[in-house]
Amino acid sequence: MCIRDSINAEYMGNQVPKMIGRRIEPGPGQESVWDYPRPPRVEPVKKQVRVIFNGEVIADTRNAKRILETSHPPTFYIPPEDLKKEAFKKASGSSFCEWKGSASYFDIVVGDKREAKAAWTYPNPTAGFESIKDHISLYAGRVDACYVGDEKVEPQPGGFYGGWITKEIVGPFKGGPGTWGW
């Protein structure tokens, strides 16, 4: 996510944030989040993407999109036709991203388990992000598991951003303690 409710961004626009710490050089087959663009870019995902919540698969697709933005692990967006729709309940509140526009939220509910505002969508994204219209992204740390291919992802540090970390991605990543001003 970008800017949430009453929190102001510490950097905006095309300026690449200043990193504290050292950039990790990517190895063969890896990408550095510090090579990702600002403004962000949307691209298709070639691998299968799956999400499990309360023991059930709630998303399974080979048509996901990912958004690449400087200092962030990719955020994955799943098309609505590849979601278990009954697991996603509209939630109150919204947020605004300087790039993608206004987001709305979903609680995830499966059986007796509910995770509030664990997913979001852009019903009317801004120019350049039309391909994620009505797609849903999820916080990896608030579900049982998210997979890209056969790899279980790690959630982006902190609880604010929704990036998914795989072995193909190196940082350091924005989101953890001391990184807010990047």
Backbone as JSON Lines, residues from 0, in Angstrom:
{"i":0,"aa":"M","n":[0.84,-1.17,0.0],"ca":[0.0,0.0,0.0],"c":[0.88,1.23,0.0]}
{"i":1,"aa":"C","n":[0.3,2.33,-0.3],"ca":[1.06,3.57,-0.37],"c":[0.82,4.41,0.87]}
{"i":2,"aa":"I","n":[-0.09,5.37,0.81],"ca":[-0.33,6.26,1.94],"c":[-1.65,5.85,2.57]}
{"i":3,"aa":"R","n":[-1.65,5.53,3.84],"ca":[-2.85,5.04,4.49],"c":[-3.48,6.11,5.37]}
{"i":4,"aa":"D","n":[-4.77,6.28,5.23],"ca":[-5.62,7.14,6.05],"c":[-4.92,8.42,6.49]}
{"i":5,"aa":"S","n":[-4.57,8.57,7.75],"ca":[-4.05,9.84,8.26],"c":[-2.53,9.91,8.27]}
{"i":6,"aa":"I","n":[-1.86,8.91,7.72],"ca":[-0.4,8.92,7.71],"c":[0.09,9.62,6.46]}
{"i":7,"aa":"N","n":[1.01,10.55,6.6],"ca":[1.57,11.26,5.45],"c":[2.85,10.59,4.99]}
{"i":8,"aa":"A","n":[3.08,10.59,3.68],"ca":[4.31,10.02,3.14],"c":[5.48,10.93,3.46]}
{"i":9,"aa":"E","n":[6.62,10.33,3.69],"ca":[7.82,11.11,3.94],"c":[8.54,11.44,2.65]}
{"i":10,"aa":"Y","n":[8.18,10.82,1.55],"ca":[8.67,11.2,0.24],"c":[7.57,10.91,-0.74]}
{"i":11,"aa":"M","n":[7.51,11.73,-1.78],"ca":[6.48,11.55,-2.79],"c":[7.06,11.88,-4.15]}
{"i":12,"aa":"G","n":[6.33,11.59,-5.19],"ca":[6.75,11.93,-6.53],"c":[7.78,10.95,-7.07]}
{"i":13,"aa":"N","n":[8.57,11.43,-8.01],"ca":[9.52,10.57,-8.71],"c":[10.84,10.42,-7.98]}
{"i":14,"aa":"Q","n":[11.0,11.07,-6.85],"ca":[12.25,11.01,-6.09],"c":[12.45,9.61,-5.53]}
{"i":15,"aa":"V","n":[13.62,9.04,-5.79],"ca":[13.95,7.73,-5.23],"c":[14.35,7.95,-3.78]}
{"i":16,"aa":"P","n":[13.78,7.18,-2.84],"ca":[14.08,7.38,-1.43],"c":[15.55,7.09,-1.11]}
{"i":17,"aa":"K","n":[16.08,7.76,-0.1],"ca":[17.43,7.5,0.37],"c":[17.4,6.32,1.31]}
{"i":18,"aa":"M","n":[18.26,5.38,1.07],"ca":[18.28,4.15,1.84],"c":[19.3,4.27,2.96]}
{"i":19,"aa":"I","n":[18.96,3.72,4.1],"ca":[19.9,3.59,5.2],"c":[20.37,2.14,5.17]}
{"i":20,"aa":"G","n":[21.64,1.93,5.13],"ca":[22.15,0.58,4.99],"c":[22.69,0.37,3.59]}
{"i":21,"aa":"R","n":[23.03,-0.83,3.28],"ca":[23.64,-1.13,1.99],"c":[22.7,-1.93,1.1]}
{"i":22,"aa":"R","n":[22.71,-1.57,-0.16],"ca":[21.98,-2.31,-1.18],"c":[22.61,-3.69,-1.28]}
{"i":23,"aa":"I","n":[21.77,-4.71,-1.33],"ca":[22.25,-6.08,-1.52],"c":[22.34,-6.33,-3.02]}
{"i":24,"aa":"E","n":[23.49,-6.73,-3.48],"ca":[23.67,-7.04,-4.9],"c":[22.92,-8.32,-5.24]}
{"i":25,"aa":"P","n":[22.09,-8.29,-6.29],"ca":[21.37,-9.51,-6.66],"c":[22.31,-10.54,-7.27]}
{"i":26,"aa":"G","n":[22.04,-11.8,-6.96],"ca":[22.77,-12.9,-7.55],"c":[22.08,-13.35,-8.83]}
{"i":27,"aa":"P","n":[22.55,-14.4,-9.44],"ca":[21.9,-14.92,-10.65],"c":[20.43,-15.24,-10.39]}
{"i":28,"aa":"G","n":[19.55,-14.76,-11.26],"ca":[18.12,-15.02,-11.13],"c":[17.42,-14.18,-10.08]}
{"i":29,"aa":"Q","n":[18.12,-13.2,-9.51],"ca":[17.51,-12.34,-8.49],"c":[17.32,-10.92,-9.0]}
{"i":30,"aa":"E","n":[16.43,-10.18,-8.32],"ca":[16.17,-8.77,-8.59],"c":[16.39,-7.99,-7.3]}
{"i":31,"aa":"S","n":[16.92,-6.79,-7.42],"ca":[17.01,-5.9,-6.27],"c":[15.83,-4.94,-6.31]}
{"i":32,"aa":"V","n":[15.19,-4.75,-5.17],"ca":[14.09,-3.79,-5.12],"c":[14.59,-2.37,-5.37]}
{"i":33,"aa":"W","n":[15.9,-2.16,-5.27],"ca":[16.48,-0.84,-5.52],"c":[16.67,-0.58,-7.0]}
{"i":34,"aa":"D","n":[16.41,-1.6,-7.84],"ca":[16.4,-1.42,-9.29],"c":[14.98,-1.24,-9.81]}
{"i":35,"aa":"Y","n":[13.99,-1.38,-8.95],"ca":[12.6,-1.19,-9.36],"c":[12.35,0.3,-9.6]}
{"i":36,"aa":"P","n":[11.39,0.6,-10.48],"ca":[11.18,2.01,-10.88],"c":[10.36,2.82,-9.88]}
{"i":37,"aa":"R","n":[10.45,4.11,-10.05],"ca":[9.61,5.08,-9.35],"c":[9.3,6.15,-10.38]}
{"i":38,"aa":"P","n":[8.07,6.29,-10.86],"ca":[6.86,5.6,-10.4],"c":[6.89,4.1,-10.69]}
{"i":39,"aa":"P","n":[6.04,3.37,-9.95],"ca":[6.02,1.92,-10.07],"c":[5.57,1.44,-11.45]}
{"i":40,"aa":"R","n":[5.8,0.14,-11.69],"ca":[5.43,-0.51,-12.95],"c":[4.59,-1.74,-12.63]}
{"i":41,"aa":"V","n":[3.61,-2.03,-13.48],"ca":[2.79,-3.24,-13.38],"c":[3.29,-4.22,-14.44]}
{"i":42,"aa":"E","n":[3.42,-5.48,-14.04],"ca":[3.79,-6.49,-15.03],"c":[3.09,-7.81,-14.72]}
{"i":43,"aa":"P","n":[2.87,-8.64,-15.75],"ca":[2.23,-9.94,-15.52],"c":[3.16,-10.89,-14.78]}
{"i":44,"aa":"V","n":[2.55,-11.83,-14.06],"ca":[3.3,-12.86,-13.34],"c":[3.13,-14.15,-14.12]}
{"i":45,"aa":"K","n":[4.23,-14.8,-14.43],"ca":[4.18,-16.03,-15.23],"c":[3.92,-17.27,-14.38]}
{"i":46,"aa":"K","n":[4.24,-17.19,-13.09],"ca":[4.08,-18.34,-12.2],"c":[2.68,-18.39,-11.6]}
{"i":47,"aa":"Q","n":[2.32,-19.58,-11.11],"ca":[1.07,-19.74,-10.38],"c":[1.17,-18.99,-9.05]}
{"i":48,"aa":"V","n":[0.09,-18.31,-8.66],"ca":[0.02,-17.61,-7.38],"c":[-1.17,-18.19,-6.61]}
{"i":49,"aa":"R","n":[-0.9,-18.61,-5.34],"ca":[-1.95,-19.2,-4.52],"c":[-1.94,-18.56,-3.14]}
{"i":50,"aa":"V","n":[-3.13,-18.48,-2.54],"ca":[-3.26,-17.96,-1.18],"c":[-4.14,-18.93,-0.39]}
{"i":51,"aa":"I","n":[-3.68,-19.25,0.84],"ca":[-4.41,-20.16,1.71],"c":[-4.77,-19.42,3.0]}
{"i":52,"aa":"F","n":[-6.04,-19.56,3.41],"ca":[-6.52,-18.93,4.64],"c":[-7.42,-19.93,5.36]}
{"i":53,"aa":"N","n":[-7.15,-20.14,6.64],"ca":[-7.89,-21.09,7.47],"c":[-7.97,-22.47,6.8]}
{"i":54,"aa":"G","n":[-6.85,-22.85,6.2],"ca":[-6.75,-24.17,5.58],"c":[-7.36,-24.31,4.21]}
{"i":55,"aa":"E","n":[-7.96,-23.25,3.66],"ca":[-8.61,-23.32,2.35],"c":[-7.9,-22.42,1.35]}
{"i":56,"aa":"V","n":[-7.84,-22.88,0.1],"ca":[-7.32,-22.05,-0.99],"c":[-8.38,-21.0,-1.31]}
{"i":57,"aa":"I","n":[-8.02,-19.73,-1.14],"ca":[-8.97,-18.64,-1.44],"c":[-8.59,-17.88,-2.71]}
{"i":58,"aa":"A","n":[-7.42,-18.18,-3.26],"ca":[-6.99,-17.58,-4.52],"c":[-6.04,-18.55,-5.2]}
{"i":59,"aa":"D","n":[-6.22,-18.7,-6.52],"ca":[-5.36,-19.58,-7.31],"c":[-5.41,-19.06,-8.73]}
{"i":60,"aa":"T","n":[-4.25,-18.58,-9.22],"ca":[-4.25,-17.97,-10.56],"c":[-2.92,-18.14,-11.26]}
{"i":61,"aa":"R","n":[-2.97,-18.08,-12.55],"ca":[-1.79,-17.95,-13.41],"c":[-1.89,-16.63,-14.18]}
{"i":62,"aa":"N","n":[-2.75,-15.74,-13.7],"ca":[-2.98,-14.45,-14.35],"c":[-2.78,-13.26,-13.41]}
{"i":63,"aa":"A","n":[-1.94,-13.43,-12.4],"ca":[-1.7,-12.34,-11.45],"c":[-0.87,-11.24,-12.12]}
{"i":64,"aa":"K","n":[-0.9,-10.09,-11.5],"ca":[-0.05,-8.95,-11.86],"c":[0.78,-8.64,-10.63]}
{"i":65,"aa":"R","n":[1.95,-8.07,-10.84],"ca":[2.73,-7.59,-9.71],"c":[3.13,-6.15,-9.97]}
{"i":66,"aa":"I","n":[3.21,-5.4,-8.88],"ca":[3.63,-4.0,-8.98],"c":[5.02,-3.9,-8.37]}
{"i":67,"aa":"L","n":[5.92,-3.3,-9.14],"ca":[7.3,-3.12,-8.72],"c":[7.53,-1.65,-8.42]}
{"i":68,"aa":"E","n":[7.97,-1.36,-7.2],"ca":[8.24,0.0,-6.77],"c":[9.52,0.03,-5.95]}
{"i":69,"aa":"T","n":[10.34,1.05,-6.2],"ca":[11.62,1.19,-5.5],"c":[11.48,0.94,-4.02]}
{"i":70,"aa":"S","n":[12.34,0.11,-3.48],"ca":[12.51,-0.22,-2.06],"c":[11.47,-1.2,-1.5]}
{"i":71,"aa":"H","n":[10.52,-1.64,-2.32],"ca":[9.46,-2.53,-1.85],"c":[9.5,-3.88,-2.56]}
{"i":72,"aa":"P","n":[9.28,-4.97,-1.83],"ca":[9.05,-6.24,-2.52],"c":[7.78,-6.1,-3.36]}
{"i":73,"aa":"P","n":[7.65,-6.87,-4.42],"ca":[6.46,-6.76,-5.27],"c":[5.17,-7.02,-4.5]}
{"i":74,"aa":"T","n":[4.13,-6.33,-4.91],"ca":[2.78,-6.56,-4.41],"c":[2.04,-7.3,-5.52]}
{"i":75,"aa":"F","n":[1.38,-8.41,-5.18],"ca":[0.72,-9.25,-6.16],"c":[-0.78,-8.97,-6.16]}
{"i":76,"aa":"Y","n":[-1.36,-8.87,-7.36],"ca":[-2.78,-8.59,-7.54],"c":[-3.41,-9.74,-8.32]}
{"i":77,"aa":"I","n":[-4.49,-10.27,-7.76],"ca":[-5.14,-11.47,-8.28],"c":[-6.47,-11.07,-8.92]}
{"i":78,"aa":"P","n":[-6.74,-11.55,-10.16],"ca":[-8.0,-11.19,-10.81],"c":[-9.2,-11.78,-10.08]}
{"i":79,"aa":"P","n":[-10.31,-11.04,-10.1],"ca":[-11.49,-11.48,-9.33],"c":[-12.0,-12.87,-9.7]}
{"i":80,"aa":"E","n":[-11.87,-13.26,-10.96],"ca":[-12.38,-14.57,-11.37],"c":[-11.57,-15.74,-10.78]}
{"i":81,"aa":"D","n":[-10.4,-15.45,-10.22],"ca":[-9.56,-16.5,-9.64],"c":[-9.56,-16.48,-8.11]}
{"i":82,"aa":"L","n":[-10.55,-15.82,-7.54],"ca":[-10.71,-15.74,-6.08],"c":[-11.91,-16.56,-5.63]}
{"i":83,"aa":"K","n":[-11.84,-17.06,-4.42],"ca":[-13.01,-17.64,-3.79],"c":[-13.81,-16.45,-3.24]}
{"i":84,"aa":"K","n":[-14.71,-15.92,-4.04],"ca":[-15.38,-14.64,-3.77],"c":[-16.07,-14.58,-2.41]}
{"i":85,"aa":"E","n":[-16.65,-15.69,-1.98],"ca":[-17.38,-15.68,-0.71],"c":[-16.45,-15.47,0.49]}
{"i":86,"aa":"A","n":[-15.16,-15.59,0.31],"ca":[-14.21,-15.37,1.4],"c":[-13.88,-13.9,1.61]}
{"i":87,"aa":"F","n":[-14.26,-13.05,0.68],"ca":[-13.91,-11.62,0.73],"c":[-15.15,-10.78,1.03]}
{"i":88,"aa":"K","n":[-15.15,-10.16,2.2],"ca":[-16.29,-9.35,2.64],"c":[-15.86,-7.87,2.68]}
{"i":89,"aa":"K","n":[-16.61,-7.02,2.02],"ca":[-16.3,-5.58,2.0],"c":[-16.1,-5.07,3.42]}
{"i":90,"aa":"A","n":[-15.08,-4.25,3.6],"ca":[-14.79,-3.67,4.91],"c":[-14.89,-2.14,4.81]}
{"i":91,"aa":"S","n":[-15.03,-1.5,5.94],"ca":[-15.09,-0.03,5.95],"c":[-13.69,0.54,5.78]}
{"i":92,"aa":"G","n":[-13.63,1.81,5.43],"ca":[-12.36,2.5,5.32],"c":[-11.79,2.46,3.92]}
{"i":93,"aa":"S","n":[-10.82,3.33,3.72],"ca":[-10.14,3.41,2.43],"c":[-8.76,4.0,2.66]}
{"i":94,"aa":"S","n":[-7.95,3.97,1.64],"ca":[-6.64,4.61,1.68],"c":[-6.35,5.18,0.31]}
{"i":95,"aa":"F","n":[-5.3,5.95,0.21],"ca":[-4.95,6.58,-1.06],"c":[-3.48,6.34,-1.37]}
{"i":96,"aa":"C","n":[-3.22,5.92,-2.58],"ca":[-1.86,5.75,-3.08],"c":[-1.61,6.82,-4.13]}
{"i":97,"aa":"E","n":[-0.5,7.51,-4.03],"ca":[-0.19,8.56,-4.99],"c":[-0.11,8.04,-6.41]}
{"i":98,"aa":"W","n":[0.12,6.75,-6.59],"ca":[0.25,6.18,-7.93],"c":[-1.02,5.52,-8.41]}
{"i":99,"aa":"K","n":[-1.65,4.72,-7.56],"ca":[-2.77,3.88,-7.99],"c":[-4.14,4.47,-7.69]}
{"i":100,"aa":"G","n":[-4.21,5.45,-6.78],"ca":[-5.49,6.07,-6.45],"c":[-6.08,5.55,-5.15]}
{"i":101,"aa":"S","n":[-7.41,5.53,-5.07],"ca":[-8.12,5.14,-3.85],"c":[-8.34,3.63,-3.79]}
{"i":102,"aa":"A","n":[-7.99,3.08,-2.63],"ca":[-8.17,1.64,-2.4],"c":[-9.32,1.42,-1.44]}
{"i":103,"aa":"S","n":[-10.01,0.31,-1.62],"ca":[-10.99,-0.14,-0.64],"c":[-10.55,-1.51,-0.12]}
{"i":104,"aa":"Y","n":[-11.09,-1.9,1.04],"ca":[-10.6,-3.07,1.76],"c":[-11.62,-4.18,1.88]}
{"i":105,"aa":"F","n":[-11.08,-5.37,2.17],"ca":[-11.89,-6.55,2.42],"c":[-11.41,-7.24,3.68]}
{"i":106,"aa":"D","n":[-12.35,-7.75,4.46],"ca":[-12.04,-8.73,5.49],"c":[-12.01,-10.08,4.78]}
{"i":107,"aa":"I","n":[-11.2,-10.98,5.27],"ca":[-11.2,-12.35,4.75],"c":[-11.87,-13.23,5.8]}
{"i":108,"aa":"V","n":[-12.85,-14.0,5.37],"ca":[-13.62,-14.84,6.27],"c":[-13.74,-16.24,5.68]}
{"i":109,"aa":"V","n":[-13.24,-17.22,6.42],"ca":[-13.39,-18.62,6.04],"c":[-13.71,-19.38,7.32]}
{"i":110,"aa":"G","n":[-14.86,-20.05,7.33],"ca":[-15.29,-20.78,8.52],"c":[-15.45,-19.81,9.67]}
{"i":111,"aa":"D","n":[-14.83,-20.12,10.81],"ca":[-14.96,-19.28,12.0],"c":[-13.82,-18.27,12.13]}
{"i":112,"aa":"K","n":[-13.0,-18.14,11.11],"ca":[-11.85,-17.24,11.19],"c":[-12.05,-16.01,10.3]}
{"i":113,"aa":"R","n":[-11.79,-14.84,10.88],"ca":[-11.9,-13.56,10.15],"c":[-10.61,-12.77,10.36]}
{"i":114,"aa":"E","n":[-10.1,-12.2,9.27],"ca":[-8.94,-11.31,9.34],"c":[-9.37,-9.97,8.73]}
{"i":115,"aa":"A","n":[-9.48,-8.96,9.59],"ca":[-9.99,-7.65,9.18],"c":[-9.0,-6.93,8.26]}
{"i":116,"aa":"K","n":[-9.55,-6.38,7.21],"ca":[-8.8,-5.54,6.25],"c":[-7.48,-6.19,5.81]}
{"i":117,"aa":"A","n":[-7.56,-7.46,5.48],"ca":[-6.37,-8.21,5.07],"c":[-6.15,-8.18,3.56]}
{"i":118,"aa":"A","n":[-7.1,-7.59,2.84],"ca":[-7.0,-7.52,1.38],"c":[-7.52,-6.17,0.91]}
{"i":119,"aa":"W","n":[-7.08,-5.76,-0.27],"ca":[-7.52,-4.47,-0.82],"c":[-7.61,-4.54,-2.33]}
{"i":120,"aa":"T","n":[-8.29,-3.55,-2.89],"ca":[-8.47,-3.45,-4.34],"c":[-8.51,-1.98,-4.74]}
{"i":121,"aa":"Y","n":[-8.28,-1.75,-6.01],"ca":[-8.42,-0.41,-6.6],"c":[-9.56,-0.48,-7.61]}
{"i":122,"aa":"P","n":[-10.78,-0.09,-7.21],"ca":[-11.92,-0.2,-8.12],"c":[-11.83,0.77,-9.31]}
{"i":123,"aa":"N","n":[-11.13,1.88,-9.15],"ca":[-10.95,2.85,-10.23],"c":[-9.52,3.36,-10.21]}
{"i":124,"aa":"P","n":[-8.57,2.51,-10.61],"ca":[-7.17,2.92,-10.52],"c":[-6.85,4.05,-11.5]}
{"i":125,"aa":"T","n":[-5.77,4.75,-11.2],"ca":[-5.34,5.87,-12.03],"c":[-4.72,5.35,-13.33]}
{"i":126,"aa":"A","n":[-4.49,6.28,-14.26],"ca":[-3.89,5.94,-15.56],"c":[-2.56,5.22,-15.34]}
{"i":127,"aa":"G","n":[-2.37,4.17,-16.11],"ca":[-1.17,3.36,-16.0],"c":[-1.36,2.12,-15.14]}
{"i":128,"aa":"F","n":[-2.44,2.11,-14.34],"ca":[-2.69,0.98,-13.45],"c":[-4.06,0.34,-13.72]}
{"i":129,"aa":"E","n":[-4.61,0.62,-14.88],"ca":[-5.93,0.08,-15.23],"c":[-5.96,-1.44,-15.21]}
{"i":130,"aa":"S","n":[-4.83,-2.08,-15.46],"ca":[-4.8,-3.55,-15.53],"c":[-5.02,-4.23,-14.17]}
{"i":131,"aa":"I","n":[-4.97,-3.47,-13.07],"ca":[-5.25,-4.08,-11.76],"c":[-6.66,-3.72,-11.25]}
{"i":132,"aa":"K","n":[-7.46,-3.09,-12.09],"ca":[-8.83,-2.74,-11.7],"c":[-9.54,-3.99,-11.16]}
{"i":133,"aa":"D","n":[-10.08,-3.88,-9.96],"ca":[-10.85,-4.93,-9.3],"c":[-10.04,-6.17,-8.93]}
{"i":134,"aa":"H","n":[-8.74,-6.2,-9.23],"ca":[-7.88,-7.27,-8.74],"c":[-7.71,-7.07,-7.23]}
{"i":135,"aa":"I","n":[-7.42,-8.14,-6.53],"ca":[-7.27,-8.05,-5.07],"c":[-5.85,-8.44,-4.68]}
{"i":136,"aa":"S","n":[-5.28,-7.67,-3.77],"ca":[-4.0,-8.0,-3.17],"c":[-4.22,-8.3,-1.7]}
{"i":137,"aa":"L","n":[-3.31,-9.09,-1.12],"ca":[-3.46,-9.53,0.27],"c":[-2.16,-9.35,1.02]}
{"i":138,"aa":"Y","n":[-2.28,-9.09,2.31],"ca":[-1.11,-9.05,3.19],"c":[-0.69,-10.49,3.47]}
{"i":139,"aa":"A","n":[0.52,-10.86,3.03],"ca":[0.99,-12.24,3.18],"c":[1.08,-12.67,4.64]}
{"i":140,"aa":"G","n":[1.34,-11.74,5.54],"ca":[1.47,-12.08,6.95],"c":[0.16,-12.25,7.68]}
{"i":141,"aa":"R","n":[-0.96,-12.06,6.98],"ca":[-2.26,-12.13,7.65],"c":[-3.11,-13.29,7.14]}
{"i":142,"aa":"V","n":[-2.5,-14.15,6.33],"ca":[-3.14,-15.37,5.86],"c":[-2.24,-16.54,6.24]}
{"i":143,"aa":"D","n":[-2.71,-17.75,6.04],"ca":[-1.88,-18.93,6.37],"c":[-0.62,-18.96,5.52]}
{"i":144,"aa":"A","n":[-0.8,-18.77,4.2],"ca":[0.35,-18.85,3.3],"c":[0.0,-18.23,1.96]}
{"i":145,"aa":"C","n":[1.03,-17.66,1.33],"ca":[0.96,-17.2,-0.06],"c":[2.1,-17.88,-0.79]}
{"i":146,"aa":"Y","n":[1.83,-18.32,-2.01],"ca":[2.84,-18.99,-2.81],"c":[2.98,-18.32,-4.16]}
{"i":147,"aa":"V","n":[4.22,-18.2,-4.62],"ca":[4.53,-17.82,-5.99],"c":[5.27,-19.02,-6.56]}
{"i":148,"aa":"G","n":[4.64,-19.7,-7.51],"ca":[5.15,-21.0,-7.92],"c":[5.02,-21.94,-6.74]}
{"i":149,"aa":"D","n":[6.07,-22.66,-6.42],"ca":[6.05,-23.57,-5.27],"c":[6.65,-22.94,-4.02]}
{"i":150,"aa":"E","n":[7.07,-21.68,-4.11],"ca":[7.74,-21.03,-2.99],"c":[6.77,-20.28,-2.09]}
{"i":151,"aa":"K","n":[6.82,-20.58,-0.8],"ca":[6.04,-19.83,0.18],"c":[6.72,-18.49,0.39]}
{"i":152,"aa":"V","n":[5.97,-17.41,0.27],"ca":[6.55,-16.07,0.39],"c":[6.67,-15.65,1.85]}
{"i":153,"aa":"E","n":[7.54,-14.7,2.09],"ca":[7.66,-14.03,3.39],"c":[6.99,-12.67,3.26]}
{"i":154,"aa":"P","n":[6.27,-12.22,4.28],"ca":[5.65,-10.89,4.19],"c":[6.69,-9.79,4.32]}
{"i":155,"aa":"Q","n":[6.42,-8.67,3.68],"ca":[7.27,-7.49,3.82],"c":[7.3,-7.09,5.3]}
{"i":156,"aa":"P","n":[8.46,-6.69,5.81],"ca":[8.53,-6.29,7.24],"c":[7.55,-5.17,7.58]}
{"i":157,"aa":"G","n":[7.18,-5.11,8.86],"ca":[6.21,-4.12,9.31],"c":[4.81,-4.59,8.98]}
{"i":158,"aa":"G","n":[3.83,-3.77,9.21],"ca":[2.46,-4.17,8.91],"c":[1.77,-3.24,7.95]}
{"i":159,"aa":"F","n":[2.5,-2.29,7.42],"ca":[1.88,-1.24,6.61],"c":[1.83,-1.59,5.13]}
{"i":160,"aa":"Y","n":[2.92,-2.11,4.58],"ca":[3.0,-2.42,3.15],"c":[2.68,-3.89,2.93]}
{"i":161,"aa":"G","n":[2.29,-4.22,1.71],"ca":[1.84,-5.57,1.42],"c":[2.73,-6.38,0.5]}
{"i":162,"aa":"G","n":[4.03,-6.12,0.46],"ca":[4.92,-6.83,-0.44],"c":[5.14,-8.28,-0.06]}
{"i":163,"aa":"W","n":[5.45,-9.08,-1.08],"ca":[5.72,-10.5,-0.92],"c":[7.18,-10.74,-1.25]}
{"i":164,"aa":"I","n":[7.91,-11.36,-0.34],"ca":[9.34,-11.61,-0.53],"c":[9.56,-13.07,-0.91]}
{"i":165,"aa":"T","n":[10.26,-13.26,-2.02],"ca":[10.67,-14.59,-2.46],"c":[12.2,-14.61,-2.55]}
{"i":166,"aa":"K","n":[12.77,-15.78,-2.81],"ca":[14.23,-15.89,-2.92],"c":[14.76,-15.13,-4.13]}
{"i":167,"aa":"E","n":[13.87,-14.74,-5.04],"ca":[14.28,-13.99,-6.23],"c":[14.43,-12.49,-5.96]}
{"i":168,"aa":"I","n":[14.09,-12.03,-4.76],"ca":[14.07,-10.61,-4.43],"c":[15.08,-10.33,-3.33]}
{"i":169,"aa":"V","n":[15.9,-9.28,-3.49],"ca":[16.82,-8.86,-2.44],"c":[16.58,-7.39,-2.12]}
{"i":170,"aa":"G","n":[16.95,-6.99,-0.91],"ca":[16.69,-5.64,-0.41],"c":[17.94,-4.83,-0.2]}
{"i":171,"aa":"P","n":[17.96,-4.14,0.93],"ca":[17.01,-4.16,2.04],"c":[15.64,-3.61,1.64]}
{"i":172,"aa":"F","n":[14.63,-4.0,2.44],"ca":[13.25,-3.66,2.13],"c":[12.72,-2.59,3.06]}
{"i":173,"aa":"K","n":[11.95,-1.68,2.5],"ca":[11.25,-0.69,3.32],"c":[10.14,-1.4,4.09]}
{"i":174,"aa":"G","n":[9.89,-0.92,5.32],"ca":[8.78,-1.46,6.1],"c":[9.16,-1.79,7.53]}
{"i":175,"aa":"G","n":[10.39,-2.2,7.74],"ca":[10.82,-2.56,9.08],"c":[11.23,-1.34,9.89]}
{"i":176,"aa":"P","n":[11.61,-1.53,11.14],"ca":[12.03,-0.42,12.0],"c":[13.17,0.38,11.36]}
{"i":177,"aa":"G","n":[13.05,1.69,11.43],"ca":[14.09,2.58,10.91],"c":[14.06,2.83,9.42]}
{"i":178,"aa":"T","n":[13.05,2.31,8.71],"ca":[13.02,2.47,7.25],"c":[11.97,3.44,6.75]}
{"i":179,"aa":"W","n":[11.18,4.01,7.64],"ca":[10.06,4.84,7.2],"c":[10.51,6.01,6.32]}
{"i":180,"aa":"G","n":[11.64,6.61,6.59],"ca":[12.09,7.77,5.82],"c":[12.8,7.46,4.51]}
{"i":181,"aa":"W","n":[12.84,6.19,4.13],"ca":[13.53,5.85,2.88],"c":[12.8,6.44,1.7]}
